[in-house]
């Protein structure tokens, strides 16, 4: 079964829940709908496992070779690579990553990391009888990033698991290339950098059916607001189907899946330095769905959505 097929099951159940929620007025539903940490990886709808959180700076209390990052996000809807997973009720997404600095010198930097990302749904999306009903997804990932000058080349392996029994486990390997154009933009007299990237992800095992291939390109510019410590990010991304990740109405491969743009603000929190650096982030994301399969599972065929996110994170 393709990813579109699995997501169709989610949409069918969500449609039924939506009518109940509207009748009882007990749940929060966005006017329209990953990664606050948009590289995401990740999908913009969730934090990108392929983008390694960097070890803490030498001025931080943690001067060792291991860095711990983590946090929790609240989102009005959970979209994964343009596919609607859930858009009613409370959705909380905690995550944590441990990064090891293996090599760091004037020529290169090599980091390895392992982590976990989760999505808990009040609506108990597609819950079966095999586990905790509200724990929809738990992703386990590990990877390596190599930094050579302004380029970062990374690979990540991810296990997408569904503790509540919604789907069988999916395994995926991804490759990503990113370019830091900060100096280039400064030389051009501009106070921001685009930081472009390109990535491709291959499913290596899908317990639900066929293995699909997904690709993504994007930019992640950010701006500092004076000396306030507040920064603004404007992530932009496009998702593509290399092999049946998105489908047209006839069941054929549809190359362009979605486009996304977001506006997020990050504010440092006044937490004592010995506890690491804490940040509050919030913003909105606009999604336009090009693929027929993405539209079909989104609120009866809607082709665009707006979602909101707010979260707290730390780095130590």
C-alpha positions in Angstrom: 0.0 0.0 0.0 1.4 3.4 -0.9 1.7 6.3 1.6 -1.3 7.9 -0.1 -3.3 4.8 0.6 -2.4 4.6 4.2 -3.2 8.3 4.7 -6.6 7.8 3.1 -7.5 5.6 6.0 -6.5 8.5 8.4 -8.7 10.9 6.5 -11.7 8.7 6.5 -11.6 8.3 10.3 -10.8 12.0 10.8 -13.8 13.0 8.8 -16.1 11.0 11.2 -14.4 12.5 14.2 -14.7 16.0 12.8 -18.5 15.8 12.6 -18.7 14.6 16.2 -16.3 17.3 17.4 -18.3 20.0 15.7 -21.6 18.7 17.2 -20.2 18.6 20.8 -17.9 21.7 20.5 -15.3 19.9 22.6 -12.3 19.9 20.3 -10.2 22.6 18.7 -10.2 22.6 15.0 -8.0 25.0 12.9 -9.4 27.2 10.3 -6.9 25.2 8.2 -3.7 23.4 9.2 6.5 20.1 11.5 10.1 21.7 12.0 8.2 24.8 14.5 11.3 22.9 13.2 10.8 23.2 9.4 13.6 22.1 7.4 11.6 19.7 8.9 12.2 17.4 7.7 11.2 17.4 7.4 9.3 18.1 6.5 8.3 21.4 7.3 5.5 19.6 9.2 7.9 18.0 11.6 11.5 18.4 12.8 14.0 17.2 10.3 15.9 14.1 11.4 18.4 14.7 8.6 19.5 18.1 10.1 21.7 17.5 13.0 21.3 19.8 16.0 24.8 21.3 16.5 26.7 20.7 19.7 26.6 23.4 22.3 28.9 26.4 21.8 32.1 26.5 23.9 30.6 29.3 26.0 27.8 27.0 27.2 28.1 25.1 30.4 28.4 21.9 28.4 31.9 21.9 26.8 32.0 18.2 26.1 31.6 16.2 22.9 27.9 15.3 23.6 25.0 17.6 23.2 21.4 17.1 24.2 18.5 18.9 22.5 14.8 18.4 23.0 11.4 20.0 23.3 7.7 19.7 22.8 5.4 21.3 20.2 1.7 21.9 20.1 0.3 22.0 16.6 -3.2 22.7 15.4 -2.8 20.0 12.8 -0.2 17.3 11.9 0.7 17.2 8.2 3.5 14.9 7.0 5.0 15.9 3.7 1.7 17.3 2.6 -0.5 14.5 3.9 -3.1 15.3 6.6 -2.6 12.9 9.5 -4.8 14.6 12.1 -6.4 18.1 12.4 -8.8 17.9 15.4 -8.2 17.8 19.1 -5.0 18.3 21.1 -1.8 17.3 19.3 1.5 17.3 21.2 4.8 16.3 19.6 7.8 15.8 22.0 11.2 15.0 20.7 14.8 14.6 21.9 18.2 14.2 20.1 21.7 13.3 21.4 24.6 14.5 19.2 28.2 13.4 19.4 31.0 15.6 17.9 33.3 13.0 16.4 35.7 15.2 14.5 36.1 19.0 14.6 39.0 20.8 13.0 39.8 23.5 10.5 39.1 21.1 7.6 35.9 19.4 8.5 33.3 18.6 11.2 31.7 15.2 11.6 28.7 14.7 13.9 26.7 11.6 14.7 23.2 11.7 16.3 20.4 9.5 17.5 16.9 10.7 18.5 13.2 10.2 18.9 10.2 12.2 17.7 6.6 11.5 18.8 3.0 12.6 18.0 0.3 12.2 20.6 -3.3 12.7 19.5 -6.3 13.4 21.7 -8.5 11.9 19.0 -6.6 8.5 19.2 -6.1 8.5 15.4 -6.7 5.0 13.9 -6.1 3.4 17.2 -6.0 -0.4 17.3 -5.7 -2.8 20.2 -1.9 -3.1 20.2 -0.8 -0.2 22.3 -1.6 3.1 23.9 -4.4 4.6 21.9 -3.3 8.3 22.0 0.3 7.6 21.0 -0.1 7.7 17.2 3.6 7.9 16.0 7.1 7.4 17.4 10.0 7.9 15.0 13.5 6.5 15.9 16.3 7.9 13.9 20.1 8.1 13.7 22.5 9.7 11.3 25.8 11.4 10.4 26.5 14.9 9.2 29.7 15.9 7.5 30.5 19.6 7.3 33.0 20.7 4.6 33.4 24.4 4.4 30.0 25.9 3.6 28.5 22.5 2.6 26.9 19.9 4.9 26.2 16.4 3.6 24.1 14.1 5.8 22.5 10.8 5.9 19.8 9.5 8.3 18.0 6.3 8.8 14.5 6.4 10.3 12.1 3.9 11.8 8.5 5.2 11.6 6.6 3.3 14.3 2.9 3.5 15.3 2.5 2.5 18.9 -1.4 2.6 18.8 -1.4 0.1 15.9 -2.5 2.6 13.2 0.1 1.2 10.7 3.0 -1.3 10.5 6.5 0.1 10.9 8.1 1.9 7.9 11.9 2.2 7.4 13.6 4.9 5.4 17.0 6.2 4.5 17.6 9.8 3.6 20.4 11.9 2.1 20.6 15.7 2.4 22.9 18.4 1.1 22.8 22.0 2.5 24.8 25.2 1.7 25.5 28.0 4.2 25.4 31.1 2.0 25.8 33.6 5.0 29.1 35.0 3.9 28.0 35.2 0.2 24.9 37.2 1.2 26.9 39.5 3.5 29.3 40.2 0.7 26.3 41.2 -1.4 25.2 43.6 1.2 22.3 41.5 2.5 21.6 40.9 6.2 20.1 37.4 5.8 21.1 34.0 4.3 18.8 31.7 2.2 20.6 28.4 3.4 19.3 26.2 0.5 19.0 22.5 0.8 18.0 19.4 -1.2 17.1 16.0 0.2 15.8 12.6 -1.0 14.3 9.8 1.1 14.0 6.1 0.1 11.7 3.7 1.9 13.6 0.5 2.5 10.8 -1.5 4.1 7.1 -0.8 4.4 5.0 -3.2 6.4 1.9 -1.7 4.8 2.8 -2.3 1.1 5.0 -0.7 -1.6 8.2 1.3 -0.9 8.0 4.9 -2.2 10.6 7.6 -2.8 10.3 11.3 -1.7 12.4 14.4 -2.5 12.4 17.9 -1.1 14.1 21.2 -1.8 13.9 24.4 0.1 15.4 27.5 1.8 15.5 28.5 5.4 16.2 32.2 5.8 16.2 33.8 9.2 16.5 37.4 10.5 17.6 38.8 13.9 15.4 41.6 15.2 18.0 44.1 16.5 19.5 43.3 19.9 16.3 41.8 21.3 17.4 38.2 20.9 14.2 37.6 18.9 14.7 36.0 15.5 12.3 35.4 12.6 12.5 32.4 10.2 10.7 32.1 6.9 11.2 28.5 5.8 10.0 27.6 2.2 9.9 24.1 0.8 8.6 22.0 -2.1 7.9 18.2 -1.8 8.2 15.9 -4.8 7.4 12.3 -5.6 10.2 10.3 -7.3 8.4 7.0 -7.1 4.6 6.9 -6.2 4.8 9.1 -3.0 2.1 11.3 -4.6 -0.5 10.0 -7.0 -2.8 11.5 -9.5 -6.5 10.6 -9.9 -5.6 7.8 -12.3 -3.1 6.2 -9.9 0.0 7.4 -11.7 3.0 9.1 -10.1 2.4 12.9 -9.6 5.8 14.7 -9.4 4.9 17.8 -7.4 3.2 17.2 -4.1 3.1 20.4 -2.1 4.6 23.8 -1.5 5.0 25.4 2.0 5.9 28.7 3.5 6.0 29.6 7.2 6.7 32.5 9.5 8.1 31.6 12.9 9.5 33.7 15.8 12.0 32.4 18.3 12.5 34.0 21.7 15.2 33.0 24.2 13.9 32.2 27.6 15.4 33.6 30.9 16.6 30.2 32.2 19.9 30.0 34.2 22.8 29.1 31.9 23.6 25.9 33.9 20.4 24.4 32.6 21.2 25.1 28.9 19.7 27.4 26.4 15.8 27.4 26.3 13.8 28.8 23.4 10.1 29.6 22.9 9.0 29.3 19.2 5.7 30.0 17.6 4.3 30.7 14.1 2.1 29.8 11.2 2.6 27.7 8.1 0.8 27.8 4.8 0.5 24.6 2.7 -0.6 24.4 -0.9 -1.4 20.8 -2.0 -0.7 20.1 -5.7 -1.1 16.3 -5.8 -4.5 14.7 -6.2 -3.7 12.2 -3.5 -2.8 14.9 -0.9 -5.9 16.9 -1.7 -8.1 13.8 -1.5 -7.3 13.1 2.1 -7.5 16.7 3.3 -10.9 17.7 4.5 -12.8 16.4 1.5 -10.5 17.7 -1.2 -9.2 21.1 0.0 -6.1 22.2 -1.8 -4.6 24.5 0.8 -4.3 24.7 4.6 -3.0 27.0 7.3 -1.7 25.6 10.6 -0.3 27.1 13.8 2.5 25.8 16.1 4.0 26.8 19.4 6.7 25.0 21.2 9.5 25.1 23.8 13.0 23.6 23.2 16.3 23.3 25.0 19.9 22.7 24.0 22.6 21.6 26.4 
